[in-house]
Amino acid sequence: MDEPTSALDLNRQIEVLSLVSALAVERDMAVLIAIHDLNHTLRFCSDVIVIVDGRMHSAGKPGDIITPAFLREVYGVEARVEHCSKGLPHIIIDHHRA
């Protein structure tokens, strides 16, 4: 799927990704999604491949890949991954390069 959440409001984004995730588990199938929202990646993806400048930069579990060092190197932001009161991970950007 190529950016299935593009142009959707936040509620529909979560609805679509929840449905795709549930279907993948229910039908024991793999789903390949191109997605740019790293918070969605942390919440819905079991594995991630990061492409930078057309080449594979890293691959693995989102929680292992998406770290402050990764966010600094790839996106040029000072950021951290925090967990909300429901235990879900979220990226918080503290500073970006101008």
mmCIF file as gemmi writes it, N, C-alpha and C atoms, coordinates in Angstrom:
data_model
loop_
_atom_site.group_PDB
_atom_site.id
_atom_site.type_symbol
_atom_site.label_atom_id
_atom_site.label_alt_id
_atom_site.label_comp_id
_atom_site.label_asym_id
_atom_site.label_entity_id
_atom_site.label_seq_id
_atom_site.pdbx_PDB_ins_code
_atom_site.Cartn_x
_atom_site.Cartn_y
_atom_site.Cartn_z
_atom_site.occupancy
_atom_site.B_iso_or_equiv
_atom_site.pdbx_formal_charge
_atom_site.auth_seq_id
_atom_site.auth_asym_id
_atom_site.pdbx_PDB_model_num
ATOM 1 N N . MET Axp A 1 ? 0.847 -1.164 0 1 0 ? 1 A 1
ATOM 2 C CA . MET Axp A 1 ? 0 0 0 1 0 ? 1 A 1
ATOM 3 C C . MET Axp A 1 ? 0.9 1.237 0 1 0 ? 1 A 1
ATOM 4 N N . ASP Axp A 2 ? 0.589 2.178 -0.845 1 0 ? 2 A 1
ATOM 5 C CA . ASP Axp A 2 ? 1.384 3.395 -0.934 1 0 ? 2 A 1
ATOM 6 C C . ASP Axp A 2 ? 0.689 4.527 -0.185 1 0 ? 2 A 1
ATOM 7 N N . GLU Axp A 3 ? 1.199 4.839 0.983 1 0 ? 3 A 1
ATOM 8 C CA . GLU Axp A 3 ? 0.687 5.903 1.837 1 0 ? 3 A 1
ATOM 9 C C . GLU Axp A 3 ? -0.839 5.858 2.001 1 0 ? 3 A 1
ATOM 10 N N . PRO Axp A 4 ? -1.35 4.784 2.589 1 0 ? 4 A 1
ATOM 11 C CA . PRO Axp A 4 ? -2.809 4.632 2.709 1 0 ? 4 A 1
ATOM 12 C C . PRO Axp A 4 ? -3.475 5.67 3.606 1 0 ? 4 A 1
ATOM 13 N N . THR Axp A 5 ? -2.698 6.401 4.383 1 0 ? 5 A 1
ATOM 14 C CA . THR Axp A 5 ? -3.289 7.407 5.271 1 0 ? 5 A 1
ATOM 15 C C . THR Axp A 5 ? -3.194 8.82 4.7 1 0 ? 5 A 1
ATOM 16 N N . SER Axp A 6 ? -2.604 8.943 3.53 1 0 ? 6 A 1
ATOM 17 C CA . SER Axp A 6 ? -2.462 10.258 2.91 1 0 ? 6 A 1
ATOM 18 C C . SER Axp A 6 ? -3.834 10.878 2.671 1 0 ? 6 A 1
ATOM 19 N N . ALA Axp A 7 ? -3.973 12.137 3.026 1 0 ? 7 A 1
ATOM 20 C CA . ALA Axp A 7 ? -5.202 12.917 2.811 1 0 ? 7 A 1
ATOM 21 C C . ALA Axp A 7 ? -6.383 12.453 3.665 1 0 ? 7 A 1
ATOM 22 N N . LEU Axp A 8 ? -6.121 11.665 4.694 1 0 ? 8 A 1
ATOM 23 C CA . LEU Axp A 8 ? -7.195 11.246 5.602 1 0 ? 8 A 1
ATOM 24 C C . LEU Axp A 8 ? -7.093 12.026 6.901 1 0 ? 8 A 1
ATOM 25 N N . ASP Axp A 9 ? -8.248 12.308 7.51 1 0 ? 9 A 1
ATOM 26 C CA . ASP Axp A 9 ? -8.192 12.947 8.826 1 0 ? 9 A 1
ATOM 27 C C . ASP Axp A 9 ? -7.69 11.925 9.84 1 0 ? 9 A 1
ATOM 28 N N . LEU Axp A 10 ? -7.323 12.401 11.004 1 0 ? 10 A 1
ATOM 29 C CA . LEU Axp A 10 ? -6.672 11.554 12.005 1 0 ? 10 A 1
ATOM 30 C C . LEU Axp A 10 ? -7.505 10.333 12.379 1 0 ? 10 A 1
ATOM 31 N N . ASN Axp A 11 ? -8.799 10.506 12.565 1 0 ? 11 A 1
ATOM 32 C CA . ASN Axp A 11 ? -9.666 9.384 12.923 1 0 ? 11 A 1
ATOM 33 C C . ASN Axp A 11 ? -9.647 8.302 11.845 1 0 ? 11 A 1
ATOM 34 N N . ARG Axp A 12 ? -9.729 8.713 10.584 1 0 ? 12 A 1
ATOM 35 C CA . ARG Axp A 12 ? -9.73 7.746 9.476 1 0 ? 12 A 1
ATOM 36 C C . ARG Axp A 12 ? -8.36 7.081 9.318 1 0 ? 12 A 1
ATOM 37 N N . GLN Axp A 13 ? -7.292 7.812 9.594 1 0 ? 13 A 1
ATOM 38 C CA . GLN Axp A 13 ? -5.964 7.205 9.533 1 0 ? 13 A 1
ATOM 39 C C . GLN Axp A 13 ? -5.878 6.021 10.491 1 0 ? 13 A 1
ATOM 40 N N . ILE Axp A 14 ? -6.311 6.24 11.722 1 0 ? 14 A 1
ATOM 41 C CA . ILE Axp A 14 ? -6.27 5.177 12.732 1 0 ? 14 A 1
ATOM 42 C C . ILE Axp A 14 ? -7.203 4.04 12.339 1 0 ? 14 A 1
ATOM 43 N N . GLU Axp A 15 ? -8.361 4.38 11.804 1 0 ? 15 A 1
ATOM 44 C CA . GLU Axp A 15 ? -9.328 3.368 11.375 1 0 ? 15 A 1
ATOM 45 C C . GLU Axp A 15 ? -8.743 2.477 10.281 1 0 ? 15 A 1
ATOM 46 N N . VAL Axp A 16 ? -8.143 3.087 9.267 1 0 ? 16 A 1
ATOM 47 C CA . VAL Axp A 16 ? -7.562 2.323 8.156 1 0 ? 16 A 1
ATOM 48 C C . VAL Axp A 16 ? -6.421 1.435 8.642 1 0 ? 16 A 1
ATOM 49 N N . LEU Axp A 17 ? -5.512 1.989 9.414 1 0 ? 17 A 1
ATOM 50 C CA . LEU Axp A 17 ? -4.369 1.203 9.88 1 0 ? 17 A 1
ATOM 51 C C . LEU Axp A 17 ? -4.787 0.108 10.853 1 0 ? 17 A 1
ATOM 52 N N . SER Axp A 18 ? -5.78 0.356 11.666 1 0 ? 18 A 1
ATOM 53 C CA . SER Axp A 18 ? -6.298 -0.682 12.57 1 0 ? 18 A 1
ATOM 54 C C . SER Axp A 18 ? -6.912 -1.823 11.772 1 0 ? 18 A 1
ATOM 55 N N . LEU Axp A 19 ? -7.673 -1.48 10.738 1 0 ? 19 A 1
ATOM 56 C CA . LEU Axp A 19 ? -8.301 -2.497 9.894 1 0 ? 19 A 1
ATOM 57 C C . LEU Axp A 19 ? -7.25 -3.328 9.172 1 0 ? 19 A 1
ATOM 58 N N . VAL Axp A 20 ? -6.275 -2.67 8.571 1 0 ? 20 A 1
ATOM 59 C CA . VAL Axp A 20 ? -5.212 -3.39 7.855 1 0 ? 20 A 1
ATOM 60 C C . VAL Axp A 20 ? -4.445 -4.296 8.815 1 0 ? 20 A 1
ATOM 61 N N . SER Axp A 21 ? -4.136 -3.787 9.986 1 0 ? 21 A 1
ATOM 62 C CA . SER Axp A 21 ? -3.417 -4.574 10.99 1 0 ? 21 A 1
ATOM 63 C C . SER Axp A 21 ? -4.224 -5.795 11.422 1 0 ? 21 A 1
ATOM 64 N N . ALA Axp A 22 ? -5.504 -5.599 11.682 1 0 ? 22 A 1
ATOM 65 C CA . ALA Axp A 22 ? -6.366 -6.711 12.099 1 0 ? 22 A 1
ATOM 66 C C . ALA Axp A 22 ? -6.492 -7.757 10.998 1 0 ? 22 A 1
ATOM 67 N N . LEU Axp A 23 ? -6.649 -7.318 9.759 1 0 ? 23 A 1
ATOM 68 C CA . LEU Axp A 23 ? -6.751 -8.262 8.642 1 0 ? 23 A 1
ATOM 69 C C . LEU Axp A 23 ? -5.458 -9.053 8.466 1 0 ? 23 A 1
ATOM 70 N N . ALA Axp A 24 ? -4.331 -8.4 8.625 1 0 ? 24 A 1
ATOM 71 C CA . ALA Axp A 24 ? -3.046 -9.092 8.496 1 0 ? 24 A 1
ATOM 72 C C . ALA Axp A 24 ? -2.92 -10.196 9.535 1 0 ? 24 A 1
ATOM 73 N N . VAL Axp A 25 ? -3.322 -9.907 10.764 1 0 ? 25 A 1
ATOM 74 C CA . VAL Axp A 25 ? -3.253 -10.913 11.831 1 0 ? 25 A 1
ATOM 75 C C . VAL Axp A 25 ? -4.273 -12.019 11.573 1 0 ? 25 A 1
ATOM 76 N N . GLU Axp A 26 ? -5.501 -11.624 11.275 1 0 ? 26 A 1
ATOM 77 C CA . GLU Axp A 26 ? -6.591 -12.587 11.062 1 0 ? 26 A 1
ATOM 78 C C . GLU Axp A 26 ? -6.299 -13.546 9.92 1 0 ? 26 A 1
ATOM 79 N N . ARG Axp A 27 ? -5.722 -13.032 8.855 1 0 ? 27 A 1
ATOM 80 C CA . ARG Axp A 27 ? -5.473 -13.847 7.657 1 0 ? 27 A 1
ATOM 81 C C . ARG Axp A 27 ? -4.034 -14.337 7.557 1 0 ? 27 A 1
ATOM 82 N N . ASP Axp A 28 ? -3.24 -14.062 8.578 1 0 ? 28 A 1
ATOM 83 C CA . ASP Axp A 28 ? -1.844 -14.483 8.618 1 0 ? 28 A 1
ATOM 84 C C . ASP Axp A 28 ? -1.112 -14.099 7.33 1 0 ? 28 A 1
ATOM 85 N N . MET Axp A 29 ? -1.178 -12.806 7.008 1 0 ? 29 A 1
ATOM 86 C CA . MET Axp A 29 ? -0.548 -12.336 5.778 1 0 ? 29 A 1
ATOM 87 C C . MET Axp A 29 ? 0.35 -11.137 6.065 1 0 ? 29 A 1
ATOM 88 N N . ALA Axp A 30 ? 1.284 -10.942 5.177 1 0 ? 30 A 1
ATOM 89 C CA . ALA Axp A 30 ? 2.172 -9.785 5.278 1 0 ? 30 A 1
ATOM 90 C C . ALA Axp A 30 ? 1.552 -8.614 4.53 1 0 ? 30 A 1
ATOM 91 N N . VAL Axp A 31 ? 1.782 -7.427 5.04 1 0 ? 31 A 1
ATOM 92 C CA . VAL Axp A 31 ? 1.319 -6.202 4.391 1 0 ? 31 A 1
ATOM 93 C C . VAL Axp A 31 ? 2.521 -5.276 4.266 1 0 ? 31 A 1
ATOM 94 N N . LEU Axp A 32 ? 2.748 -4.774 3.08 1 0 ? 32 A 1
ATOM 95 C CA . LEU Axp A 32 ? 3.833 -3.828 2.839 1 0 ? 32 A 1
ATOM 96 C C . LEU Axp A 32 ? 3.217 -2.447 2.654 1 0 ? 32 A 1
ATOM 97 N N . ILE Axp A 33 ? 3.634 -1.508 3.487 1 0 ? 33 A 1
ATOM 98 C CA . ILE Axp A 33 ? 3.07 -0.159 3.456 1 0 ? 33 A 1
ATOM 99 C C . ILE Axp A 33 ? 4.207 0.856 3.385 1 0 ? 33 A 1
ATOM 100 N N . ALA Axp A 34 ? 4.079 1.804 2.465 1 0 ? 34 A 1
ATOM 101 C CA . ALA Axp A 34 ? 4.962 2.976 2.457 1 0 ? 34 A 1
ATOM 102 C C . ALA Axp A 34 ? 4.264 4.022 3.311 1 0 ? 34 A 1
ATOM 103 N N . ILE Axp A 35 ? 4.923 4.448 4.377 1 0 ? 35 A 1
ATOM 104 C CA . ILE Axp A 35 ? 4.298 5.388 5.307 1 0 ? 35 A 1
ATOM 105 C C . ILE Axp A 35 ? 5.362 6.35 5.824 1 0 ? 35 A 1
ATOM 106 N N . HIS Axp A 36 ? 4.972 7.6 5.986 1 0 ? 36 A 1
ATOM 107 C CA . HIS Axp A 36 ? 5.92 8.617 6.432 1 0 ? 36 A 1
ATOM 108 C C . HIS Axp A 36 ? 5.683 9.051 7.868 1 0 ? 36 A 1
ATOM 109 N N . ASP Axp A 37 ? 4.568 8.692 8.443 1 0 ? 37 A 1
ATOM 110 C CA . ASP Axp A 37 ? 4.263 9.08 9.825 1 0 ? 37 A 1
ATOM 111 C C . ASP Axp A 37 ? 4.899 8.057 10.763 1 0 ? 37 A 1
ATOM 112 N N . LEU Axp A 38 ? 5.992 8.444 11.393 1 0 ? 38 A 1
ATOM 113 C CA . LEU Axp A 38 ? 6.72 7.507 12.246 1 0 ? 38 A 1
ATOM 114 C C . LEU Axp A 38 ? 5.93 7.105 13.483 1 0 ? 38 A 1
ATOM 115 N N . ASN Axp A 39 ? 5.016 7.952 13.944 1 0 ? 39 A 1
ATOM 116 C CA . ASN Axp A 39 ? 4.163 7.558 15.062 1 0 ? 39 A 1
ATOM 117 C C . ASN Axp A 39 ? 3.258 6.399 14.659 1 0 ? 39 A 1
ATOM 118 N N . HIS Axp A 40 ? 2.735 6.431 13.431 1 0 ? 40 A 1
ATOM 119 C CA . HIS Axp A 40 ? 1.937 5.303 12.941 1 0 ? 40 A 1
ATOM 120 C C . HIS Axp A 40 ? 2.814 4.055 12.802 1 0 ? 40 A 1
ATOM 121 N N . THR Axp A 41 ? 4.049 4.256 12.355 1 0 ? 41 A 1
ATOM 122 C CA . THR Axp A 41 ? 4.977 3.133 12.23 1 0 ? 41 A 1
ATOM 123 C C . THR Axp A 41 ? 5.198 2.466 13.582 1 0 ? 41 A 1
ATOM 124 N N . LEU Axp A 42 ? 5.429 3.278 14.602 1 0 ? 42 A 1
ATOM 125 C CA . LEU Axp A 42 ? 5.639 2.727 15.949 1 0 ? 42 A 1
ATOM 126 C C . LEU Axp A 42 ? 4.412 1.971 16.45 1 0 ? 42 A 1
ATOM 127 N N . ARG Axp A 43 ? 3.246 2.459 16.12 1 0 ? 43 A 1
ATOM 128 C CA . ARG Axp A 43 ? 2.012 1.871 16.659 1 0 ? 43 A 1
ATOM 129 C C . ARG Axp A 43 ? 1.535 0.648 15.885 1 0 ? 43 A 1
ATOM 130 N N . PHE Axp A 44 ? 1.68 0.651 14.56 1 0 ? 44 A 1
ATOM 131 C CA . PHE Axp A 44 ? 1.025 -0.375 13.759 1 0 ? 44 A 1
ATOM 132 C C . PHE Axp A 44 ? 1.949 -1.36 13.05 1 0 ? 44 A 1
ATOM 133 N N . CYS Axp A 45 ? 3.219 -1.064 12.917 1 0 ? 45 A 1
ATOM 134 C CA . CYS Axp A 45 ? 4.104 -1.925 12.123 1 0 ? 45 A 1
ATOM 135 C C . CYS Axp A 45 ? 4.899 -2.88 13.007 1 0 ? 45 A 1
ATOM 136 N N . SER Axp A 46 ? 4.997 -4.114 12.561 1 0 ? 46 A 1
ATOM 137 C CA . SER Axp A 46 ? 5.785 -5.098 13.31 1 0 ? 46 A 1
ATOM 138 C C . SER Axp A 46 ? 7.257 -5.041 12.915 1 0 ? 46 A 1
ATOM 139 N N . ASP Axp A 47 ? 7.52 -4.66 11.686 1 0 ? 47 A 1
ATOM 140 C CA . ASP Axp A 47 ? 8.882 -4.535 11.175 1 0 ? 47 A 1
ATOM 141 C C . ASP Axp A 47 ? 8.943 -3.322 10.261 1 0 ? 47 A 1
ATOM 142 N N . VAL Axp A 48 ? 10.139 -2.771 10.11 1 0 ? 48 A 1
ATOM 143 C CA . VAL Axp A 48 ? 10.303 -1.571 9.293 1 0 ? 48 A 1
ATOM 144 C C . VAL Axp A 48 ? 11.595 -1.664 8.491 1 0 ? 48 A 1
ATOM 145 N N . ILE Axp A 49 ? 11.536 -1.152 7.274 1 0 ? 49 A 1
ATOM 146 C CA . ILE Axp A 49 ? 12.728 -0.948 6.451 1 0 ? 49 A 1
ATOM 147 C C . ILE Axp A 49 ? 12.766 0.543 6.161 1 0 ? 49 A 1
ATOM 148 N N . VAL Axp A 50 ? 13.864 1.181 6.494 1 0 ? 50 A 1
ATOM 149 C CA . VAL Axp A 50 ? 14.004 2.621 6.294 1 0 ? 50 A 1
ATOM 150 C C . VAL Axp A 50 ? 14.857 2.852 5.052 1 0 ? 50 A 1
ATOM 151 N N . ILE Axp A 51 ? 14.298 3.596 4.103 1 0 ? 51 A 1
ATOM 152 C CA . ILE Axp A 51 ? 14.994 3.929 2.869 1 0 ? 51 A 1
ATOM 153 C C . ILE Axp A 51 ? 15.411 5.397 2.941 1 0 ? 51 A 1
ATOM 154 N N . VAL Axp A 52 ? 16.684 5.667 2.736 1 0 ? 52 A 1
ATOM 155 C CA . VAL Axp A 52 ? 17.205 7.033 2.714 1 0 ? 52 A 1
ATOM 156 C C . VAL Axp A 52 ? 17.994 7.204 1.419 1 0 ? 52 A 1
ATOM 157 N N . ASP Axp A 53 ? 17.636 8.205 0.644 1 0 ? 53 A 1
ATOM 158 C CA . ASP Axp A 53 ? 18.304 8.471 -0.635 1 0 ? 53 A 1
ATOM 159 C C . ASP Axp A 53 ? 18.329 7.234 -1.53 1 0 ? 53 A 1
ATOM 160 N N . GLY Axp A 54 ? 17.23 6.489 -1.541 1 0 ? 54 A 1
ATOM 161 C CA . GLY Axp A 54 ? 17.101 5.333 -2.417 1 0 ? 54 A 1
ATOM 162 C C . GLY Axp A 54 ? 17.811 4.074 -1.957 1 0 ? 54 A 1
ATOM 163 N N . ARG Axp A 55 ? 18.388 4.099 -0.772 1 0 ? 55 A 1
ATOM 164 C CA . ARG Axp A 55 ? 19.11 2.931 -0.249 1 0 ? 55 A 1
ATOM 165 C C . ARG Axp A 55 ? 18.582 2.546 1.122 1 0 ? 55 A 1
ATOM 166 N N . MET Axp A 56 ? 18.683 1.255 1.422 1 0 ? 56 A 1
ATOM 167 C CA . MET Axp A 56 ? 18.241 0.797 2.728 1 0 ? 56 A 1
ATOM 168 C C . MET Axp A 56 ? 19.19 1.331 3.801 1 0 ? 56 A 1
ATOM 169 N N . HIS Axp A 57 ? 18.639 2.054 4.728 1 0 ? 57 A 1
ATOM 170 C CA . HIS Axp A 57 ? 19.408 2.624 5.835 1 0 ? 57 A 1
ATOM 171 C C . HIS Axp A 57 ? 19.418 1.669 7.016 1 0 ? 57 A 1
ATOM 172 N N . SER Axp A 58 ? 18.254 1.118 7.336 1 0 ? 58 A 1
ATOM 173 C CA . SER Axp A 58 ? 18.141 0.225 8.488 1 0 ? 58 A 1
ATOM 174 C C . SER Axp A 58 ? 16.882 -0.615 8.365 1 0 ? 58 A 1
ATOM 175 N N . ALA Axp A 59 ? 16.865 -1.707 9.125 1 0 ? 59 A 1
ATOM 176 C CA . ALA Axp A 59 ? 15.709 -2.605 9.129 1 0 ? 59 A 1
ATOM 177 C C . ALA Axp A 59 ? 15.619 -3.284 10.482 1 0 ? 59 A 1
ATOM 178 N N . GLY Axp A 60 ? 14.387 -3.545 10.907 1 0 ? 60 A 1
ATOM 179 C CA . GLY Axp A 60 ? 14.173 -4.219 12.182 1 0 ? 60 A 1
ATOM 180 C C . GLY Axp A 60 ? 12.846 -3.835 12.793 1 0 ? 60 A 1
ATOM 181 N N . LYS Axp A 61 ? 12.739 -4.013 14.077 1 0 ? 61 A 1
ATOM 182 C CA . LYS Axp A 61 ? 11.53 -3.657 14.822 1 0 ? 61 A 1
ATOM 183 C C . LYS Axp A 61 ? 11.493 -2.141 14.985 1 0 ? 61 A 1
ATOM 184 N N . PRO Axp A 62 ? 10.329 -1.519 14.785 1 0 ? 62 A 1
ATOM 185 C CA . PRO Axp A 62 ? 10.255 -0.059 14.895 1 0 ? 62 A 1
ATOM 186 C C . PRO Axp A 62 ? 10.824 0.486 16.205 1 0 ? 62 A 1
ATOM 187 N N . GLY Axp A 63 ? 10.531 -0.152 17.31 1 0 ? 63 A 1
ATOM 188 C CA . GLY Axp A 63 ? 11.029 0.314 18.601 1 0 ? 63 A 1
ATOM 189 C C . GLY Axp A 63 ? 12.535 0.225 18.737 1 0 ? 63 A 1
ATOM 190 N N . ASP Axp A 64 ? 13.153 -0.668 17.961 1 0 ? 64 A 1
ATOM 191 C CA . ASP Axp A 64 ? 14.613 -0.791 17.971 1 0 ? 64 A 1
ATOM 192 C C . ASP Axp A 64 ? 15.269 0.209 17.015 1 0 ? 64 A 1
ATOM 193 N N . ILE Axp A 65 ? 14.578 0.529 15.932 1 0 ? 65 A 1
ATOM 194 C CA . ILE Axp A 65 ? 15.126 1.398 14.886 1 0 ? 65 A 1
ATOM 195 C C . ILE Axp A 65 ? 14.909 2.874 15.203 1 0 ? 65 A 1
ATOM 196 N N . ILE Axp A 66 ? 13.696 3.217 15.614 1 0 ? 66 A 1
ATOM 197 C CA . ILE Axp A 66 ? 13.331 4.625 15.799 1 0 ? 66 A 1
ATOM 198 C C . ILE Axp A 66 ? 13.77 5.081 17.185 1 0 ? 66 A 1
ATOM 199 N N . THR Axp A 67 ? 14.966 5.625 17.222 1 0 ? 67 A 1
ATOM 200 C CA . THR Axp A 67 ? 15.605 6.08 18.458 1 0 ? 67 A 1
ATOM 201 C C . THR Axp A 67 ? 15.979 7.555 18.306 1 0 ? 67 A 1
ATOM 202 N N . PRO Axp A 68 ? 16.348 8.221 19.397 1 0 ? 68 A 1
ATOM 203 C CA . PRO Axp A 68 ? 16.81 9.605 19.264 1 0 ? 68 A 1
ATOM 204 C C . PRO Axp A 68 ? 17.982 9.749 18.28 1 0 ? 68 A 1
ATOM 205 N N . ALA Axp A 69 ? 18.915 8.818 18.3 1 0 ? 69 A 1
ATOM 206 C CA . ALA Axp A 69 ? 20.057 8.884 17.376 1 0 ? 69 A 1
ATOM 207 C C . ALA Axp A 69 ? 19.598 8.751 15.922 1 0 ? 69 A 1
ATOM 208 N N . PHE Axp A 70 ? 18.675 7.833 15.659 1 0 ? 70 A 1
ATOM 209 C CA . PHE Axp A 70 ? 18.118 7.647 14.318 1 0 ? 70 A 1
ATOM 210 C C . PHE Axp A 70 ? 17.409 8.92 13.854 1 0 ? 70 A 1
ATOM 211 N N . LEU Axp A 71 ? 16.577 9.488 14.707 1 0 ? 71 A 1
ATOM 212 C CA . LEU Axp A 71 ? 15.82 10.694 14.353 1 0 ? 71 A 1
ATOM 213 C C . LEU Axp A 71 ? 16.755 11.871 14.072 1 0 ? 71 A 1
ATOM 214 N N . ARG Axp A 72 ? 17.844 11.957 14.811 1 0 ? 72 A 1
ATOM 215 C CA . ARG Axp A 72 ? 18.839 13.006 14.592 1 0 ? 72 A 1
ATOM 216 C C . ARG Axp A 72 ? 19.546 12.789 13.254 1 0 ? 72 A 1
ATOM 217 N N . GLU Axp A 73 ? 20.01 11.56 13.021 1 0 ? 73 A 1
ATOM 218 C CA . GLU Axp A 73 ? 20.774 11.255 11.807 1 0 ? 73 A 1
ATOM 219 C C . GLU Axp A 73 ? 19.935 11.373 10.543 1 0 ? 73 A 1
ATOM 220 N N . VAL Axp A 74 ? 18.759 10.772 10.538 1 0 ? 74 A 1
ATOM 221 C CA . VAL Axp A 74 ? 17.952 10.693 9.32 1 0 ? 74 A 1
ATOM 222 C C . VAL Axp A 74 ? 17.11 11.948 9.092 1 0 ? 74 A 1
ATOM 223 N N . TYR Axp A 75 ? 16.552 12.499 10.151 1 0 ? 75 A 1
ATOM 224 C CA . TYR Axp A 75 ? 15.611 13.612 10.004 1 0 ? 75 A 1
ATOM 225 C C . TYR Axp A 75 ? 16.145 14.954 10.497 1 0 ? 75 A 1
ATOM 226 N N . GLY Axp A 76 ? 17.294 14.956 11.137 1 0 ? 76 A 1
ATOM 227 C CA . GLY Axp A 76 ? 17.877 16.201 11.609 1 0 ? 76 A 1
ATOM 228 C C . GLY Axp A 76 ? 17.106 16.86 12.733 1 0 ? 76 A 1
ATOM 229 N N . VAL Axp A 77 ? 16.473 16.046 13.573 1 0 ? 77 A 1
ATOM 230 C CA . VAL Axp A 77 ? 15.714 16.588 14.704 1 0 ? 77 A 1
ATOM 231 C C . VAL Axp A 77 ? 16.229 16.009 16.012 1 0 ? 77 A 1
ATOM 232 N N . GLU Axp A 78 ? 16.155 16.821 17.043 1 0 ? 78 A 1
ATOM 233 C CA . GLU Axp A 78 ? 16.404 16.326 18.392 1 0 ? 78 A 1
ATOM 234 C C . GLU Axp A 78 ? 15.044 15.875 18.9 1 0 ? 78 A 1
ATOM 235 N N . ALA Axp A 79 ? 14.905 14.589 19.134 1 0 ? 79 A 1
ATOM 236 C CA . ALA Axp A 79 ? 13.603 14.04 19.496 1 0 ? 79 A 1
ATOM 237 C C . ALA Axp A 79 ? 13.78 12.832 20.396 1 0 ? 79 A 1
ATOM 238 N N . ARG Axp A 80 ? 12.676 12.423 20.964 1 0 ? 80 A 1
ATOM 239 C CA . ARG Axp A 80 ? 12.673 11.25 21.841 1 0 ? 80 A 1
ATOM 240 C C . ARG Axp A 80 ? 11.378 10.491 21.633 1 0 ? 80 A 1
ATOM 241 N N . VAL Axp A 81 ? 11.389 9.236 22.032 1 0 ? 81 A 1
ATOM 242 C CA . VAL Axp A 81 ? 10.18 8.416 21.987 1 0 ? 81 A 1
ATOM 243 C C . VAL Axp A 81 ? 9.693 8.266 23.417 1 0 ? 81 A 1
ATOM 244 N N . GLU Axp A 82 ? 8.486 8.737 23.664 1 0 ? 82 A 1
ATOM 245 C CA . GLU Axp A 82 ? 7.85 8.641 24.979 1 0 ? 82 A 1
ATOM 246 C C . GLU Axp A 82 ? 6.623 7.754 24.856 1 0 ? 82 A 1
ATOM 247 N N . HIS Axp A 83 ? 6.174 7.228 25.97 1 0 ? 83 A 1
ATOM 248 C CA . HIS Axp A 83 ? 4.958 6.416 25.981 1 0 ? 83 A 1
ATOM 249 C C . HIS Axp A 83 ? 3.855 7.174 26.712 1 0 ? 83 A 1
ATOM 250 N N . CYS Axp A 84 ? 2.681 7.204 26.093 1 0 ? 84 A 1
ATOM 251 C CA . CYS Axp A 84 ? 1.551 7.911 26.695 1 0 ? 84 A 1
ATOM 252 C C . CYS Axp A 84 ? 0.973 7.082 27.845 1 0 ? 84 A 1
ATOM 253 N N . SER Axp A 85 ? -0.065 7.593 28.469 1 0 ? 85 A 1
ATOM 254 C CA . SER Axp A 85 ? -0.678 6.916 29.616 1 0 ? 85 A 1
ATOM 255 C C . SER Axp A 85 ? -1.267 5.56 29.25 1 0 ? 85 A 1
ATOM 256 N N . LYS Axp A 86 ? -1.508 5.328 27.961 1 0 ? 86 A 1
ATOM 257 C CA . LYS Axp A 86 ? -2.02 4.028 27.509 1 0 ? 86 A 1
ATOM 258 C C . LYS Axp A 86 ? -0.893 3.106 27.062 1 0 ? 86 A 1
ATOM 259 N N . GLY Axp A 87 ? 0.336 3.567 27.209 1 0 ? 87 A 1
ATOM 260 C CA . GLY Axp A 87 ? 1.491 2.749 26.865 1 0 ? 87 A 1
ATOM 261 C C . GLY Axp A 87 ? 1.904 2.81 25.405 1 0 ? 87 A 1
ATOM 262 N N . LEU Axp A 88 ? 1.268 3.661 24.608 1 0 ? 88 A 1
ATOM 263 C CA . LEU Axp A 88 ? 1.587 3.754 23.189 1 0 ? 88 A 1
ATOM 264 C C . LEU Axp A 88 ? 2.765 4.702 22.966 1 0 ? 88 A 1
ATOM 265 N N . PRO Axp A 89 ? 3.696 4.323 22.076 1 0 ? 89 A 1
ATOM 266 C CA . PRO Axp A 89 ? 4.856 5.181 21.829 1 0 ? 89 A 1
ATOM 267 C C . PRO Axp A 89 ? 4.501 6.375 20.941 1 0 ? 89 A 1
ATOM 268 N N . HIS Axp A 90 ? 5.124 7.507 21.223 1 0 ? 90 A 1
ATOM 269 C CA . HIS Axp A 90 ? 4.953 8.729 20.429 1 0 ? 90 A 1
ATOM 270 C C . HIS Axp A 90 ? 6.291 9.439 20.333 1 0 ? 90 A 1
ATOM 271 N N . ILE Axp A 91 ? 6.562 9.989 19.172 1 0 ? 91 A 1
ATOM 272 C CA . ILE Axp A 91 ? 7.772 10.778 18.981 1 0 ? 91 A 1
ATOM 273 C C . ILE Axp A 91 ? 7.481 12.214 19.389 1 0 ? 91 A 1
ATOM 274 N N . ILE Axp A 92 ? 8.352 12.755 20.199 1 0 ? 92 A 1
ATOM 275 C CA . ILE Axp A 92 ? 8.247 14.149 20.612 1 0 ? 92 A 1
ATOM 276 C C . ILE Axp A 92 ? 9.49 14.863 20.101 1 0 ? 92 A 1
ATOM 277 N N . ILE Axp A 93 ? 9.279 15.87 19.27 1 0 ? 93 A 1
ATOM 278 C CA . ILE Axp A 93 ? 10.388 16.622 18.695 1 0 ? 93 A 1
ATOM 279 C C . ILE Axp A 93 ? 10.686 17.812 19.594 1 0 ? 93 A 1
ATOM 280 N N . ASP Axp A 94 ? 11.917 17.861 20.077 1 0 ? 94 A 1
ATOM 281 C CA . ASP Axp A 94 ? 12.337 18.942 20.957 1 0 ? 94 A 1
ATOM 282 C C . ASP Axp A 94 ? 12.974 20.098 20.198 1 0 ? 94 A 1
ATOM 283 N N . HIS Axp A 95 ? 13.635 19.794 19.077 1 0 ? 95 A 1
ATOM 284 C CA . HIS Axp A 95 ? 14.328 20.827 18.314 1 0 ? 95 A 1
ATOM 285 C C . HIS Axp A 95 ? 14.62 20.289 16.917 1 0 ? 95 A 1
ATOM 286 N N . HIS Axp A 96 ? 14.609 21.179 15.929 1 0 ? 96 A 1
ATOM 287 C CA . HIS Axp A 96 ? 14.973 20.793 14.567 1 0 ? 96 A 1
ATOM 288 C C . HIS Axp A 96 ? 16.048 21.731 14.042 1 0 ? 96 A 1
ATOM 289 N N . ARG Axp A 97 ? 16.783 21.231 13.049 1 0 ? 97 A 1
ATOM 290 C CA . ARG Axp A 97 ? 17.794 22.069 12.397 1 0 ? 97 A 1
ATOM 291 C C . ARG Axp A 97 ? 17.094 23.042 11.463 1 0 ? 97 A 1
ATOM 292 N N . ALA Axp A 98 ? 17.519 24.258 11.457 1 0 ? 98 A 1
ATOM 293 C CA . ALA Axp A 98 ? 16.916 25.263 10.557 1 0 ? 98 A 1
ATOM 294 C C . ALA Axp A 98 ? 17.527 25.181 9.177 1 0 ? 98 A 1
